[in-house]
Amino acid sequence: MSGFEIKDVFRETRVFTTRSIVIGILMLVLIGILLTRLFYLQVIEYDRYSTLSKNNRISVVPRPPVRGIIFDRNGISLARNIPSYTLEVVPDQVRDMDSLLDELGKLVRLTEYDLKLFYRDVKRKARFDSIILRSQLTDMEAARFAVNRYRFKGVDLRARLERNYPEKESGAHVVGYVGRISSRDLEKIDKEIYRGINFLGKTGIESYYEDLLRGQIGFDQVETNAHGRVVRTISRTPSVPGKNIYLTIDSKLQRVAEQALGD
């Protein structure tokens, strides 16, 4: 009886030892695979993943404010904002700008003036800023680009608010107008305050009350991947809309007076 018990103990010991050896070998194999994978990623593929990591960057994207509306004494808008398609480019994501613009010119109309303003803005703004290439695209142009968007890295179609004057020439000398920020304007304004803003008041009420009408820019802190696409929004500071202004003039009487003088 005791002999059988001794044999069983020996057999169980052999089985345990065999299993331990097998498990140990499997663990060594798994550790070897893990170390091989780590070596592959950290040594062989180091340059590739290092580049991807560097290209995953944190960017601060400005959020332009909504410009305040100008009303007459009766609440009729004399200067308002209407949505408009704009074609915008982030230079930091473009390898060959000249080639890109040539190809875009086949889809949307780009004048010499558009290109002149664009290249000027490229020089004065940060390379990761979104810069307007063309404003007021037609529905046909917007649709044509949307179909081909995949071909143009760093180019996007956006709906922005643009200034509109419902009364046209009537009262224009009082209301004034806004225009693209010029080189001369850049010498006077605070670039940080106008970051992401492309227009300012040039004459009349638009110019005189620029500080009130402009509003305050906001910011999105975003992480972008190697292809320039936003991976996530880290934080968001909303923009502050500009103040609305009510004038004492009566636009209807103004129009009647102008017609009478015209007659």
C-alpha positions in Angstrom: 0.0 0.0 0.0 2.8 2.4 1.0 4.7 1.4 -2.1 1.8 2.5 -4.3 1.7 5.8 -2.4 5.4 6.4 -3.0 5.0 5.7 -6.7 2.1 8.1 -6.9 4.1 10.8 -5.2 7.0 10.3 -7.7 4.6 10.4 -10.6 2.9 13.5 -9.4 6.2 15.1 -8.8 7.3 14.3 -12.4 4.0 15.7 -13.8 4.3 18.9 -11.7 7.9 19.3 -12.8 7.0 18.7 -16.5 4.1 21.2 -16.3 6.3 23.8 -14.6 9.0 23.4 -17.4 6.3 23.8 -20.1 4.8 26.9 -18.4 8.3 28.3 -18.0 9.1 27.8 -21.7 5.8 29.4 -22.7 6.5 32.4 -20.5 9.9 32.7 -21.9 8.5 32.6 -25.5 5.9 35.2 -24.6 8.5 37.5 -23.0 10.7 37.0 -26.1 7.8 38.0 -28.4 7.1 41.0 -26.3 10.8 42.1 -26.2 11.1 41.5 -30.0 8.0 43.7 -30.5 9.3 46.4 -28.3 12.7 46.3 -30.1 10.9 46.6 -33.4 8.8 49.6 -32.3 11.5 51.4 -30.4 14.5 50.8 -32.6 13.5 49.7 -36.1 10.4 51.9 -36.4 11.7 54.7 -34.1 12.1 57.3 -36.9 8.6 56.7 -38.2 6.8 56.9 -34.9 9.0 59.8 -33.7 7.9 61.8 -36.8 4.2 60.9 -36.2 4.6 61.9 -32.5 6.1 65.3 -33.4 3.4 65.9 -35.9 0.7 65.3 -33.3 0.8 68.8 -32.0 -1.3 71.1 -29.9 -2.6 74.1 -31.7 -4.6 77.1 -30.7 -7.3 77.9 -33.2 -8.9 81.3 -33.0 -12.7 81.6 -33.0 -13.7 84.9 -34.6 -16.6 86.8 -32.9 -19.8 87.8 -34.5 -19.7 91.5 -35.4 -22.4 93.7 -33.9 -25.4 94.8 -36.0 -26.1 98.5 -36.7 -29.8 99.5 -36.5 -31.6 102.7 -37.3 -34.0 104.3 -34.7 -36.8 101.9 -35.9 -34.8 98.7 -35.5 -34.2 98.3 -39.2 -30.7 96.8 -39.8 -28.3 99.0 -41.7 -25.3 96.6 -41.4 -25.8 92.9 -40.7 -24.1 89.6 -41.1 -25.0 86.9 -43.6 -23.5 83.5 -44.2 -21.1 83.0 -47.0 -18.9 80.2 -48.3 -15.1 80.9 -48.0 -12.2 78.8 -49.2 -9.4 78.6 -46.6 -5.9 77.2 -46.5 -3.7 76.2 -43.6 -0.1 76.8 -45.0 1.5 74.4 -42.5 -0.3 71.5 -44.1 0.6 72.3 -47.7 3.8 71.1 -49.3 3.7 72.8 -52.7 1.5 76.0 -52.5 1.9 77.0 -56.1 0.8 73.6 -57.4 -2.1 73.6 -55.0 -3.3 77.0 -56.1 -3.0 76.0 -59.8 -5.2 73.0 -59.2 -7.7 74.9 -57.1 -7.9 77.5 -59.8 -9.4 74.8 -62.1 -12.4 74.4 -59.7 -13.0 77.9 -58.4 -12.3 81.4 -59.8 -9.2 82.9 -58.3 -8.3 86.5 -59.4 -4.9 88.1 -59.1 -6.3 90.2 -56.3 -7.4 87.1 -54.4 -3.9 85.6 -54.7 -2.2 88.9 -53.8 -4.2 89.2 -50.5 -3.7 85.5 -49.8 0.1 85.6 -50.1 0.2 88.8 -48.1 -1.8 87.1 -45.3 0.5 84.0 -45.5 3.5 86.2 -44.7 1.9 88.1 -41.8 0.0 85.2 -40.0 1.2 82.0 -38.3 1.6 79.0 -40.6 -1.0 77.0 -38.7 -3.7 79.7 -39.0 -6.5 79.2 -41.5 -6.2 81.9 -44.2 -8.9 83.0 -46.5 -8.1 82.3 -50.2 -11.5 83.3 -51.7 -14.7 84.7 -50.2 -18.3 84.6 -51.4 -18.1 81.3 -53.4 -21.2 80.5 -55.4 -23.2 77.4 -54.6 -21.8 75.8 -57.8 -18.2 76.5 -56.8 -18.8 75.3 -53.3 -20.3 72.0 -54.6 -17.5 71.6 -57.1 -14.8 71.9 -54.4 -16.7 69.7 -51.9 -16.6 66.8 -54.4 -12.9 67.2 -54.8 -12.0 68.1 -51.2 -10.1 64.8 -50.7 -7.4 66.0 -53.2 -6.5 69.1 -51.3 -4.8 68.6 -47.9 -4.9 71.7 -45.8 -7.8 73.3 -47.7 -11.3 73.6 -46.3 -14.7 75.0 -47.2 -16.2 77.1 -44.4 -19.4 79.0 -43.8 -18.5 82.4 -42.4 -20.5 85.5 -41.6 -19.8 88.4 -44.0 -21.0 92.0 -43.7 -24.0 93.1 -45.7 -25.7 96.5 -46.1 -29.4 96.1 -46.9 -29.9 99.8 -47.6 -27.1 99.8 -50.2 -26.0 103.3 -50.9 -28.7 104.9 -48.7 -26.9 106.3 -45.6 -23.6 104.7 -46.7 -21.7 107.8 -45.8 -22.9 107.5 -42.2 -22.8 103.7 -41.7 -19.5 103.3 -43.6 -18.2 99.9 -44.5 -15.7 97.1 -43.5 -12.8 95.9 -45.5 -9.9 93.4 -45.5 -7.2 94.3 -43.0 -4.4 96.0 -45.0 -0.7 96.4 -44.4 -1.3 100.0 -43.2 -3.9 98.7 -40.8 -1.4 96.2 -39.4 0.8 99.0 -38.3 -2.0 100.4 -36.0 -3.9 97.4 -34.7 -3.0 94.8 -32.0 -2.4 91.6 -34.0 -3.4 89.4 -31.0 -6.8 91.1 -30.7 -7.4 90.6 -34.5 -6.0 87.1 -34.7 -8.5 85.1 -36.8 -10.3 88.3 -37.8 -9.9 89.4 -41.5 -12.0 92.5 -41.6 -12.4 95.8 -39.7 -14.3 99.0 -40.0 -12.8 101.4 -42.6 -15.2 104.4 -42.5 -18.3 105.8 -40.8 -19.9 104.2 -37.8 -18.2 100.9 -38.7 -14.8 102.5 -38.1 -15.7 104.9 -35.3 -17.3 102.2 -33.1 -14.9 99.4 -34.2 -14.0 98.4 -30.7 -17.6 97.9 -29.7 -18.8 96.2 -32.9 -15.7 93.9 -33.2 -16.3 91.7 -30.2 -13.7 89.5 -28.6 -12.1 86.4 -30.2 -12.3 83.0 -28.5 -9.9 80.0 -28.8 -10.0 76.3 -29.3 -7.0 74.4 -28.0 -6.9 71.3 -30.3 -4.7 68.3 -30.9 -4.0 67.5 -34.6 -2.5 64.4 -36.1 0.2 64.0 -38.7 -2.3 64.7 -41.4 -3.4 68.0 -39.9 -6.8 66.7 -38.8 -8.2 67.6 -35.4 -8.0 64.6 -33.1 -9.7 66.2 -30.1 -10.6 69.5 -28.6 -8.7 70.0 -25.3 -10.3 73.2 -24.2 -12.6 75.9 -25.6 -12.8 79.6 -24.8 -16.0 81.0 -26.5 -15.8 84.2 -28.4 -17.8 87.3 -27.2 -20.1 88.8 -29.9 -19.8 92.5 -30.7 -22.3 95.0 -29.3 -25.3 96.1 -31.4 -25.6 99.8 -32.1 -28.8 101.8 -32.5 -28.5 105.1 -34.4 -30.9 108.1 -34.2 -31.3 108.3 -38.0 -34.5 107.1 -39.7 -33.5 105.1 -42.8 -36.9 105.5 -44.4 -36.8 109.3 -44.2 -33.2 109.2 -45.3 -34.1 107.3 -48.4 -37.0 109.7 -49.2 -34.7 112.7 -48.7 -32.0 111.2 -51.0 -34.6 110.5 -53.7 -36.0 114.0 -53.4 -32.5 115.5 -53.7 -31.8 113.2 -56.6 -34.9 114.4 -58.4 
